[in-house]
Structures are given as structure tokens and as C-alpha cells.
């Protein structure tokens, strides 16, 4: 059993992908590469379907002769797997788009990071490595010793909120 990708309408989800397809972990289409997950209602119905499959399997297992009971166990396992495959329906994942305004540097900003635990050479190397990561917008970061173990990082040309958070991390 193969099901179609909701984005490109190609048959890309085989039985192996359908067994593990769920609502909470997205899977990627092999053709278009877009993210897909199991439909929420169908994900909700999988648990009752498994219980129904187990009930039918146990009824059939109790009716077959004892010489065929190993086949009955395989039948129960197949029923449970088949319920996952039949109920799985790939659905689109619409990723939210952020409507962000472009960053405008403020030369009168008051951003500052107080750092402790490194010596001046180590801290300068960290700041230089951070500045080398993004060649598009090299921001100047000044390192000033405040006390014996404290340093202040200030940003005279300002720093975008994303870069500021990345530097803190």
C-alpha cells in the first residue's frame, strides 16, 4: 500500500513509512522534500483501531485449532500493523512564517553583557571567533575589564537581537 504526498501528489509513502508516520514527528517526502505528518484525526483513531484489531485477533486466535496458533500470533501482529498502515494519511505541515522587520542599529543602545570566568585573552578569542562567524555584518564588540574577574561587553555599533542572544549562548 502506497499513499501520496499531499504536496507533490507523488506516491512516496510506502508501508514502512506509514507504520512510523505520526502527528508529532514530521517525515520528509522523498520527491519534493517537504515535511509531512499523520493527519490528527487519524492519529487519534489509531489507538481504538489497534484495540479493535487485538480483539478480533484474540477472537480468531481462540477459534483456531492449537496446531495453527503460531499462525494466529502472526495474524494478530499483522492486524495491528495493518491498522496503522490503513489509518495513516500524510498531511501537509504548514510552517509559520515570521514577519520580522529589518534590524536598524541604534548607536545609542544600552546593551551590555557582564562576563566572569574567563581571562582577557580567552574572552577576546571568543569575541573574535564570534565576529568571524558572520562576515555579512561584522559588529564591533568592546571588551572592558570591570573588576579583577568581571568584564563588560558593549556594542558601540549595536547588535541585532538574534546575534545578541547567540553571543549570550
C-alpha positions as CSV (number, residue, x, y, z in Angstrom):
1,X,0.0,0.0,0.0
2,X,1.5,3.3,-1.1
3,X,0.0,6.8,-0.3
4,X,0.6,10.1,-2.0
5,X,2.4,13.1,-0.7
6,X,-0.1,16.0,-0.1
7,X,2.4,18.5,-1.5
8,X,3.5,16.9,-4.8
9,X,0.9,14.2,-5.2
10,X,3.5,11.6,-5.9
11,X,3.3,8.0,-4.5
12,X,6.2,8.3,-2.0
13,X,4.9,6.8,1.3
14,X,5.2,3.0,1.4
15,X,4.1,0.7,4.1
16,X,7.3,1.2,6.2
17,X,6.9,4.9,6.2
18,X,3.2,4.7,7.0
19,X,3.8,2.5,10.1
20,X,6.0,5.1,11.7
21,X,4.2,8.2,10.4
22,X,2.7,10.1,13.3
23,X,1.4,13.5,14.2
24,X,4.2,14.7,16.4
25,X,7.3,13.8,14.4
26,X,7.3,15.1,10.8
27,X,8.6,13.0,8.0
28,X,10.1,14.2,4.7
29,X,8.7,13.4,1.3
30,X,11.3,11.6,-0.8
31,X,10.4,13.5,-4.0
32,X,9.7,17.1,-3.0
33,X,11.5,17.2,0.4
34,X,8.6,19.0,2.2
35,X,7.5,18.0,5.7
36,X,4.6,15.7,6.2
37,X,2.9,14.3,9.3
38,X,0.0,12.0,10.0
39,X,-3.5,13.5,10.0
40,X,-4.5,14.4,13.5
41,X,-7.9,12.7,13.5
42,X,-6.4,9.6,12.0
43,X,-3.7,9.6,14.6
44,X,-6.4,9.8,17.3
45,X,-8.2,6.8,15.7
46,X,-5.1,4.5,15.7
47,X,-5.4,3.5,19.3
48,X,-9.0,2.4,19.1
49,X,-8.2,0.6,15.8
50,X,-5.3,-1.3,17.5
51,X,-7.6,-2.3,20.3
52,X,-10.2,-3.5,17.8
53,X,-7.5,-5.4,15.8
54,X,-6.3,-7.0,19.0
55,X,-9.9,-8.0,20.0
56,X,-10.5,-9.5,16.5
57,X,-7.1,-11.2,16.6
58,X,-7.8,-12.8,20.1
59,X,-11.2,-14.0,19.0
60,X,-9.8,-15.6,15.9
61,X,-6.9,-17.0,18.0
62,X,-9.3,-18.6,20.4
63,X,-11.3,-20.2,17.5
64,X,-8.4,-21.7,15.5
65,X,-7.0,-25.2,16.4
66,X,-3.9,-25.3,18.6
67,X,-1.8,-26.5,15.7
68,X,-2.4,-23.1,13.9
69,X,-1.9,-20.9,17.0
70,X,1.6,-19.7,15.9
71,X,0.0,-18.5,12.7
72,X,-2.7,-16.8,14.8
73,X,0.1,-14.8,16.7
74,X,1.4,-13.7,13.3
75,X,-2.1,-12.8,12.3
76,X,-2.6,-10.6,15.4
77,X,0.7,-8.8,14.7
78,X,-0.3,-8.2,11.1
79,X,-3.7,-6.8,12.1
80,X,-2.1,-4.3,14.4
81,X,0.4,-3.2,11.8
82,X,-2.3,-3.1,9.1
83,X,-4.4,-0.8,11.3
84,X,-1.5,1.7,11.4
85,X,-1.0,1.5,7.6
86,X,-4.7,1.8,6.7
87,X,-5.3,4.8,9.0
88,X,-2.2,6.7,8.2
89,X,-2.8,9.7,5.9
90,X,0.0,12.1,5.1
91,X,-1.0,15.7,5.8
92,X,0.9,18.9,5.0
93,X,2.8,20.8,7.6
94,X,2.5,24.5,7.2
95,X,5.5,26.1,8.8
96,X,4.7,29.5,10.2
97,X,6.4,32.4,8.6
98,X,7.8,35.1,10.8
99,X,7.0,38.7,9.7
100,X,10.2,40.3,11.1
101,X,11.1,43.9,10.5
102,X,14.7,44.5,9.3
103,X,17.1,45.4,12.1
104,X,18.1,49.0,12.4
105,X,21.2,49.6,14.5
106,X,20.9,52.1,17.3
107,X,24.2,53.8,18.1
108,X,22.8,54.9,21.5
109,X,22.0,51.4,22.6
110,X,22.5,50.3,26.2
111,X,23.2,46.6,25.5
112,X,25.8,45.1,27.8
113,X,26.9,41.7,28.8
114,X,28.8,41.1,32.1
115,X,31.1,38.1,31.9
116,X,33.1,36.3,34.5
117,X,35.1,33.0,34.5
118,X,37.5,33.7,31.6
119,X,40.7,35.7,31.4
120,X,41.0,38.5,29.0
121,X,42.8,36.5,26.3
122,X,40.2,33.8,26.3
123,X,37.4,36.3,26.2
124,X,39.0,38.2,23.3
125,X,39.4,34.9,21.4
126,X,35.7,34.1,22.0
127,X,34.6,37.5,20.8
128,X,36.9,37.4,17.7
129,X,35.6,33.9,16.8
130,X,32.0,35.1,17.2
131,X,32.7,38.1,14.9
132,X,34.3,35.8,12.3
133,X,31.2,33.6,12.1
134,X,29.1,36.3,10.4
135,X,31.0,38.1,7.7
136,X,27.9,39.9,6.4
137,X,27.5,42.2,9.4
138,X,30.7,42.4,11.4
139,X,29.8,44.2,14.6
140,X,32.3,45.8,16.9
141,X,32.4,44.4,20.4
142,X,34.4,46.1,23.0
143,X,35.8,44.2,26.0
144,X,36.4,46.2,29.1
145,X,37.7,45.0,32.4
146,X,35.4,46.0,35.2
147,X,37.0,44.4,38.3
148,X,39.5,41.6,38.7
149,X,37.3,38.8,37.4
150,X,34.5,40.8,35.6
151,X,34.4,42.0,32.0
152,X,31.9,44.1,30.2
153,X,31.0,43.5,26.6
154,X,29.5,46.6,24.9
155,X,28.3,47.2,21.4
156,X,29.0,50.7,20.1
157,X,27.6,50.0,16.7
158,X,24.7,47.9,18.1
159,X,24.0,44.3,17.6
160,X,20.8,42.6,16.3
161,X,18.7,40.8,18.9
162,X,19.4,37.4,17.3
163,X,23.2,38.0,17.4
164,X,23.0,39.3,20.9
165,X,21.2,36.1,22.0
166,X,23.6,33.9,20.1
167,X,26.5,35.7,21.8
168,X,25.0,35.2,25.3
169,X,24.5,31.5,24.5
